[in-house]
Amino acid sequence: MIKCELCGRREARYVCQECGRRVCELCIDPYTWTCIDCLEKIKPKLTRMPATQTTTPINTMAKIFTIGFIVIFIGMIIMMIAAILGAGQVSGGIVIFPFIPIPLIIGYGPEALSGIIIAIVLAAIMIVLILILTRKTMPTSL
């Protein structure tokens, strides 16, 4: 039975990948397969993370969502400024579904009311379709 070369108390079952010493299970790092002495020497190398791994997919998606929201908001403002400068001769609007199926409807100009009514009807149709589709996919109780 070979004793651990670091502590000298327990049986050596592992070999350090850095220095080749025979060590016990308490004197080896199971992730790097190095003894605790070598681990202290290589620890600065292990703690450095590449710059590409610092962002997570969730942070990236949040940034994309925020940029998209800002672009849509700026577009709405430009459309409203164009309607004001057109002195009521142009009509337009936008329908946003921030909480599907509940729409956020903004309209301007002389034909805004008809556009808003069409958007409300389309939102109602969407709600009905969602209810029908979810009812078909829901399991029935026995």
C-alpha positions in Angstrom: 0.0 0.0 0.0 1.5 3.3 -1.1 0.8 6.4 1.1 -0.2 9.8 -0.2 2.9 11.8 -1.0 1.3 15.0 0.3 -0.4 14.1 3.5 1.2 10.7 4.1 -1.9 9.4 6.0 -4.2 7.8 3.4 -3.7 5.4 0.6 -2.6 7.0 -2.7 -5.2 6.1 -5.4 -4.5 8.9 -7.9 -1.6 10.4 -9.9 -1.3 14.2 -10.4 -1.4 15.1 -14.1 1.1 18.0 -13.5 3.8 16.7 -11.3 3.2 12.9 -11.3 2.9 12.5 -7.5 0.7 9.8 -6.0 -2.0 11.4 -3.9 -5.2 10.3 -2.0 -8.8 11.4 -2.8 -8.6 14.4 -0.5 -5.4 15.8 -1.9 -6.5 15.8 -5.6 -8.9 18.1 -7.5 -11.3 15.9 -9.4 -12.0 18.5 -12.1 -8.4 19.1 -13.2 -6.8 15.8 -11.9 -4.0 17.8 -10.2 -2.8 17.7 -6.6 -3.7 20.6 -4.3 -0.1 22.0 -4.6 -0.2 22.0 -8.4 -3.8 23.4 -8.4 -2.5 26.5 -6.6 0.1 27.0 -9.3 -2.3 26.7 -12.2 -5.4 28.3 -10.6 -4.7 31.7 -12.3 -4.8 30.0 -15.7 -8.1 28.3 -14.9 -9.9 31.4 -13.6 -9.5 33.4 -16.8 -12.5 33.2 -19.0 -12.5 34.0 -22.7 -14.3 37.2 -23.7 -16.7 35.2 -25.9 -18.1 33.3 -22.9 -18.9 36.3 -20.7 -22.4 36.9 -22.2 -25.3 34.5 -21.8 -28.0 33.8 -24.3 -30.6 35.4 -22.0 -28.7 38.7 -21.9 -28.4 38.6 -25.7 -32.1 38.0 -26.1 -32.9 40.8 -23.7 -30.7 43.2 -25.6 -32.3 42.3 -29.0 -35.8 42.7 -27.5 -34.9 46.1 -26.1 -33.4 47.3 -29.4 -36.4 46.0 -31.3 -38.8 47.8 -28.9 -36.9 51.1 -29.2 -36.9 50.8 -33.1 -40.6 50.2 -33.1 -41.2 53.1 -30.7 -39.1 55.5 -32.8 -41.0 54.4 -36.0 -44.3 55.1 -34.3 -43.2 58.6 -33.3 -42.0 59.3 -36.9 -45.4 58.2 -38.2 -47.2 60.5 -35.8 -45.0 63.4 -36.7 -45.7 62.8 -40.4 -49.4 62.8 -39.7 -49.2 66.1 -37.8 -47.1 67.7 -40.5 -49.5 66.4 -43.2 -52.3 68.4 -41.5 -54.7 65.5 -41.4 -54.5 64.6 -45.1 -52.8 61.2 -44.4 -54.0 58.3 -42.3 -52.1 55.6 -40.7 -51.7 53.4 -37.6 -50.0 50.6 -35.9 -51.1 47.5 -34.1 -48.8 45.9 -31.6 -49.4 42.6 -29.8 -47.3 43.0 -26.6 -49.5 40.6 -24.7 -50.9 38.2 -27.2 -53.9 38.3 -28.0 -54.5 41.7 -26.5 -53.5 44.4 -29.1 -52.2 47.9 -28.6 -53.8 50.0 -31.3 -52.7 53.5 -32.3 -54.2 55.3 -35.2 -54.1 58.8 -36.7 -55.7 60.8 -39.5 -59.3 60.8 -40.9 -59.4 57.1 -41.5 -58.0 56.1 -38.1 -61.4 55.0 -36.7 -62.0 52.4 -39.4 -58.4 51.1 -39.0 -58.9 50.7 -35.3 -62.2 48.9 -35.8 -60.5 46.5 -38.3 -57.7 45.8 -35.8 -60.2 45.1 -33.0 -62.1 42.6 -35.2 -58.8 40.9 -36.2 -57.8 40.7 -32.5 -61.2 39.1 -31.7 -60.7 36.6 -34.5 -57.3 35.8 -33.1 -58.6 35.2 -29.6 -61.3 32.9 -31.0 -58.7 30.9 -33.0 -56.4 30.6 -29.9 -59.3 29.3 -27.8 -60.3 26.7 -30.5 -56.8 25.5 -30.9 -56.0 25.2 -27.2 -59.3 23.4 -26.7 -58.4 20.8 -29.3 -54.9 20.2 -27.8 -56.0 20.0 -24.2 -56.4 16.4 -22.9 -59.8 15.3 -21.8 -60.5 13.9 -18.3 -61.6 10.3 -18.0 
